[in-house]
């Protein structure tokens, strides 16, 4: 049943809306050839070692799915027959557990429970025939199957990640409205910040943006201290995972030469941020300070500000938020050589901030539609 190590398999990296290009660029940087972008998915091919590498290193993807097949399915017969025709026995052993989830968008097969039952039955029939058995005990490793129908196109996948890839293992307790780690990593990668340049988050909360930036700058893999569903699969044996982790640890860089700065008025949430930074291995790279956003008065001429201030959705009232944005705009006037990046759901941010953004990108923070406002400063002069 074990697939040869050199085989290339089809995968989809699931990405939040607006981050697909970031995930594709990450895959290219990791050595994967020609990833293909669709809404919410980045398709790529990899062998067992490549799956391990992607699982450990992808920062802005939500999870990685093994793609078994894609086909048109406008009735239950087509869904059953084409699901049964896929080589499930290559992945699912005699004792494999394979719960089936589903979703349907703009498709004739709109009853998700019925689609799940059809797919489950088709897989069982395929395995009974392949293994010459009367039933499947489902007592072994889990292979979480999903049937996704979008515009009558069915995609059959197996989840390789288990818990979402945003589960890095360093967050002990989030703040009142924590930013998801994958989105925070995307915000950093969409900015001009690079190691050696000052980075400030004046609304740092539990510190997610700064922690993700420090991990990126030091090349600390986000998945280094967690496990993945595919680690229980015989197709991806333990020595392959061990080699990937050993190679990842060897590539980690020493502490940053320029510490990152984070501020928040809530001392309790800053203590959470410090604990998370220690758990992530970047405590020496970040300085957390209890202060308001307007208190950052002594800053160098060049730097980057990345912030996820309150929107008035889950934290703060609308008048408070709007006053905060006005004051932030006033405070940032003296940072005329800085690059500024603000994520917010407030539709009137630019008017309140007092400047039109150089670029805007639509993103989602959980289910809240947001805009990432980007203000580009000049390139810092080279030393000497």
N, C-alpha and C positions, 0 to 999 in steps of 0.2 A: 504494500500500500504506500510505502514511503516514496515520495517523488524524488527523482535525481536532483542533486544540489544545483546543477547547472540549468535546470528548467527555469524558464521565465513565466511568471504568473501575472495575471491582470489584477490591478488594484485600483481602488478609488479612495483618495484622501478626501474626507468630508470636511468642508470649509464653511464657515459662516459667510453669509452674503457680504460681498465686498472685499473678502480676504482671499479669494481664489487665486489672484495673481501673485500674492505674497507667498502662498503655499507652493505654487508652481515654481517660483524663483528659489525657494528653499530646496525643492527637489532637484533642480538643476545644479545648485551649489553642492548637493550631496552626491552628484555624479549620475543622476538618472537622466535618461535620454528622452527628450521631446515629450514632456507631460502635456496632456490635452485638457483645456479648461472648459467646463460647463458650469451652469448656475449651481453652486453648492457642492460641486465635485471637481476634483482634479485627477484625471486618469493617468496611470503610469504602469510600467512593467518592471518586475524585479524578481530575483531569485530569493531563496531562503535568507541568505546573508543580507540582501537588500531590504527585505521586510524588517529584519532586526535593526538595520541602520536607520531606516525611516521611522520606525517606532520610537527609537531612542532619541532621535535628533529633531524631528519636526516640531516646531514651536507654535505654529498658528493653525494647525489642522486639529479638528475635533476628534477624529478617529480614522482608522484605516480599515477598509473593507476589501476582502478577497472577492473578486467578481467571477461568478460561475458562468453567467450567461446573460444575454440581452436579446429580446425578441418581441415581436408584435403579439399582443394577446387581447383580442376583442371579445372572446367568449371563454367560458370555463373549460371547454374541451381543448382549445388551443393552449391555455395556461397549463392544464394537466399534462398534455402530451409533450410539450416542449420542456417543461420542468423535468419530467421523467427521462427525457433523452439526454440530460446533462450527466457528466461523469461524477456523480456524487460519491461513489465508492472510492474514488481517488482520495477523498478527504475524510469521509465519515466511515470509521471502522464499524465493526459489528456491534460494538457497545456504545457508540457515540450518542451523546445527548444533543438533540437539535431542535430547540424551541423555535417557532416561526412567528415573527412579527410582520407587520405589513403597513402600507400606506397607499392611498390612491388619490391622484390629483388629475382632474379633467379626463377621466378614463371611463369607458363603458362598464368596466368591472369596478363598480364603486363600493361594493360591500366588502370592506376589509376583512371581517371575520370569515366570510366565505372564501376569499382568496387565500387566507392563511390555511384554512382546512384543505383546500385543493392542493396547495403546494406541499403541505405535510403528507398528504396521502400519496402524492406522486413520488416524493422522496422515499417513503417507506416501500412502495412497490419496486422502485429501482434497487434499493438495498436488499430487499428480500430476494430478488432475482440474482443480484450480483453475489450475495453471500450464501445463496441456497438455504435460506432459513425461512421459518414460518412467521417470525415476529422479531422485532428489534427491542432489546431490553433497555437501552438508553441508560446505562449505568456508568459510562466512561467520561472522557473529556467533553466539554461543552463546545458546540459549534453553533453560535447564535445566527440563524438564517433570517434574512429579511427579503420580502417580496415588495418591491417598490414599483408602482404603476404610475407613469406620468405620460399623459397624452397617448394612452394605449400601448406604450412601450414598457415592457416588464423587465426589470433588472433583478437578478437573483444574486445575493451576496451572503458572505459569512463574515461576521465581525471578528477581526484579529486583535482588537484592543482590549475588550472587556470594559473596564471603566473608561470614561472619556479621557482623551489625552490631556485635557486641562488639569487632571488630577496629578500634579507633580509630586505631591507628598510633603511639601513644605508648609502648606497652609493648615494651621491647627484650628483656627477659628476666624472666620471672615468678619469684616466690619458689618455695619448695618446694610450697606449696598455694595458688596465687593465686586470688583471687576474681574471677569473671567480671565484666567491666565493666558489662554490662547489669544484673546482679543488684546490684552495688554502687550503681548509679544508682537502682535501685528501693528499696533500703534507705534512701537519703537522702530520696527523695520520700515514703516512708511515715513519715518522722519529722517532728518539729516544727521542725527546723532551717531557718533562713532567713538570707540574707546579713545581716551585722551582728551575728549571734549567735555566740558561741564554739562551736566544734565540736572535740571531742577523740576520737581513735581511739588508745587506749593499746596496741593490738596491730596497728599499722598495716601491718606487713610491707612489701610493695612499694607501699603507698600508694594502692591503687585507690579505696577509699571517699573519701578526702580529695581525690584528684584529680577524681573524678566530682562531688563536692560543689562544688569550686571552679569547674569548668566550668559546672555548673548555675547557680551564683550569678552568674557573669559572662556567662551566655548564650552560651558558646562551643559551637557545634554539634559533637556528637561525631563526625559524619561529614565534617567540613570537610576533613580531610587524607587522605582515602582515595578510592578510585574504586568504582564500582558496575557490576554486569553490564549494567544498562539503559543505561549511557552509550554502549554500542556499538550500541544499537538506533536505527534511523532514526525510529521513532515518538516518541522523546524526544530531539530534536536538541540538539546542543552548546550553542546559544545559550540554551536553556531552563535547562540546568544552570549555565551561566555566570551567568545572572541570579539564580538561586537562591543561588549561592555569594556573589555580590556583596552581595545583600541580607542574607545571614547574617553576613557580616563586618562590615557597617555597624552591626549591632545589638549587637555585642559590647561589654560594659561594662568600665570600668577595673578595676584590681585591687581586691580586697575591702578594706573598711575594718578588718575584724577578721580576723587571720590564723588559719588552721586549724592545729591542733596534732596531731602524730603522734609516737608513740613506739614503739620496739622495741629489744630487747636485741641484735639481730643487726646489727652495723655494716655488713656487706656488703649485706644486703638493704635497709638504709636508703639506701645509695649508689644502688642500683637505683631506689628510690623517687624520689630527687632527680633522677636522669636522666630518669625518666618524666615527672615534673612539668615539667621544662624542655621536654621534647618536646611536652607538652600545652599549653604556654604559661602555666602557672599556678605557676611556681617561686616567684614573689613572694607568693603567697597562702597558702603552707603552710610551717610550720616543723617539720622533722623532727628529733627528738632521740633519742639513744641512751640509753634508760632503761627500767626495768621499769615495769609498770603501777602498782605500789604507790608509785612515786617521784613521782607527780603530786600534790604536797601543797599547793602554792600556786595555787589556782584561784579564780576569782571565784564569786560566789554563784549565778549563773544560767548555764546552758549546756546543751549536748547532748553526749551520749556515744553514739557508734555504733561497735560493735565486732563483729568476726568472730574470736573467740578460737579456739585449738585445740579440736577436738572429741574427740581421741583416735582419730579415724578414720585420718588421714594424718599428723598431727603430734602428738607427745606420747603418753605412756602414760595409761591411765585414772586411776591414782592421781595422777599429776602434774596432769592436767586438773581433776580434782575438787578438789584442793587449790587450784589457781589460781582456780576459781569461788568457793570459800569466801573466799579473800583478796579477790577482786574485790568480793564482797558487803560485806565489812567496810570496804573502802576507799570504797565508794559510799555508805556511811551518812552521811558528812559532806557528800555532794552531795545534800542533801535537797530542794533547789529545782531540781535538774537533771532533764531528760528523758533516760532511759537506754534504749538499744536494743541488744540482743544477739542475734546469730544463732548458733545452735548445734544440733547433732544430739543432744546429750546429753539423755536423757529426764528426768533428775533435776535439771536446771539450777535450777529455782525453789527446791527444797529446799536445794541447796548454796549458792545465792546469798542465801537467807534471806528472800525476799519473793515474793509472788504477783504475777504481771504484771497490768497493767491490761488488756492485750489481747495475744492470741497470733495469729500468722498462719503458716500452713503454707507453706513455700517449699522449693525444691530448689537446693542448691549442687552444680552438675554433676548427678550421679545420687544424691546423698546427701539424704535427706529431713531437713529441718531445721524448726525453729520460730524465728520472729522474736519474741522477748519484748520487749514495749513497756511502759515505765514512764513515765507522764506526770507531769512536774513542773508547778508553777504558771506562769502567764504572767508574764514579767518585768515589773516596773513600768515605766511610760513615763517617759522622761527629762523632768524638770520637772514 
